[in-house]
């Protein structure tokens, strides 16, 4: 982890919402491995949401991509 968690991110991870999806770019970020290059602070609240791991995996099957910085296993280029 290169960035510190915000209070909201800690709260979301506590409730099992450890992933943040950017619907505008169809990219999913894993909060546990948050990286400064993910630019969480630049994501619009209207086009992003916190989700569970199960929902993240379903979105990957629908064409979303994992972030190359924080979720390398799911990054498809």
N, C-alpha and C positions, 0 to 999 in steps of 0.2 A: 504494500500500500504506500503510495507516494503522497496522497492527499488525506487530510483529516476528514472524518465524517461530520456532516451537519447533524444537528439534533433530529431533524426530520428523517434523515437516512437511518440513524440509529433506531428510531422509533419504528420505521417501516421494516427494517431487518428483524426487529424483535417480534413483529406480527407475521413474519414469514414472507414478506414482500421484498426479497433481496435482489430483485432485478428491476431495471428501469428501461422501458422501451421508448424509443423515439420513433413514433409512427411516421413522421415526415421523411425520415431517412431509412426507415425499416431496419433499424439497428437496435440490438439489445445489449445492455451493459450489466455486468455483474457487480453489485455494490461492494461485495466482499473484497474484490481486487481492484478497487477504484484507482484510476490513473489520471494524472493531470491532463493528458491528451484527450481524454473522453469529453471534456468540456461540459460537465453536468450543469454548471451555472449558466451556460448559454442555451440550454434546452428550453423550449417554450412549454409553459404549463398546459397550454391547450393541446399540444401534439405529443405530450409524453405522459407516461403513467408508471406507477410502481406495480409490479406483478410478481406472482409466485413462480417457482421453478417449473412447475407443471405447465403453466400458461406460456412460459418462455419457450419450452420445448415444443408446444403446439404451434407457436408462431414461427419457429424455425422451419417446421414442416410446411408452413404456408408461404415460405419465401423470404422470411426475415433473416438477417445475418447477425452473427455475434460480433462484438467489438474486437478489433485486432489487438487492442491494448489490455483490456480487462477480461476478455473471455475468448482466448485464443483457440480453445478446443472447438468452439462453434463458429469461428470465423471461416468464411468460405471465399474470401478474396475480395 
